[in-house]
Amino acid sequence: MTARRGRLLWGSISLKSEDETIIGLERVDREQLELFINELRSLINSIAVEPISIEYKKNLLGEATWRFIKPAEMIFRQQQVTPTQSSEDPITKLKMMFINGEISEEEYRKKLRVLQES
């Protein structure tokens, strides 16, 4: 996914599926664009085995670009999370530590392997 915010009031979002089909949203309100990006990242990371990252670039004129980056081996899982389960699940805790920048990607992968083996 790529999102662009222009200098003025609007931005755009384009989503590319694995079969290269592109869905585009034009004239997205500038403030709503950033809210959408943050919500989408949270939703994807809540079901993804490995968290996605976002590449963010901003130039001097106020234009900005976001690009979602997901590992090629990303696999999705469906799970029903109860409030007590999410706070006690070690994989979820590990994922949140990585997302929040508390651990590096290398540390995340090592600890994830250990948790999955046990």
N, C-alpha and C positions, 0 to 999 in steps of 0.2 A: 504494500500500500504506500502511496505517496500522497502527501498533502502539501499544498502551497498556500501561503498567505501573502496577499499583495500589499502594496503600500497604503492603500486606502481602506475600504470597508469590507472587501470580499476576499474569499479564498476558494480553493477547489480541492476536491478529493478524488483520487482515482484508485480503484481496487482492481488488481489483476489476479484472475483465478489461475489455477495450475494449468488449465488448457489455453492460457493466454487471452481469455476473454476479458475485456476491460469494461468496467462500470465506472462512469464518471458523474460526479456531483459538482455543478458549477454554482457560483454566486452563493457560497456558504458564508453566513455571517462570520466575521473575523473572530469574535469572542467565542461563538459557538464551535468554531473549528477546533480550538484548543481543548475545550471540554470534551468534544467528540473523540479526539485523539487519546486523551487520558482515560476515558471510559472504555474505549475499544482495547487499549493496552491491558487494562485491569481484567476485562472479560476474557480476552485471549489467554492471559497468564493464569486465569483461574481454572482453565481446562487443559492447558498445554502441559506436556510432560517436561519440556524444557522451556524456560521463559524466553520471550522475544526481547529484542532491544530496539531502541529508536535512535536513528542518526538524525541530529538536529543541526541545521545550518541557518544562520541569520546574517544578513548583510547590513551595511550601514544605512540603507534607505528604508529599513523596516520590513523588508520582505523576508520571509522565513520558509524553510522547507523541512518536512519531517519524512523520514523513510523508515518503515518497519522492516526489521531484519529478523528472519527466523532461521534457525538451523535447518539444513536440508533434511535431516532425519527426524524432524519434529513429528510426533505422533500425538493425536488427541485422544483423550479418554473422557468418558462420561462418569461422573460420580455425584452422588447426592451428599452434600456437605451439611452437617448439622453444626450449629455454633460451637459445641464442645469439641467436635471432631476436628474442626479447622484449627483451633488453638492448640490441640494436643498432637496433631499429625506432624511428625518430624520432617517429612518431605516438604510439606507446605511451609513450615518454619524455615527450612533451608532455602526454598525458592524465594521467600520474602527477604531473607538476608541478602541473597544475590541481587534481587531487584532493587533493594534499597542501597546497594553499593557497599554493604558491610563485609562482603567476601568477594574475592576475585572469581573469574569464570573457572580458572583452573581448580581453585579450592572447591567451588560448587560441584564440578564434575567428579572430583575425587570423593567428596562426601556423599554425593548422590549414589555413586557406585557401591560404596560401603553400605548405605541404607538399603539399596535394592538387593544386595547379596544376603542381607540378614533376614 
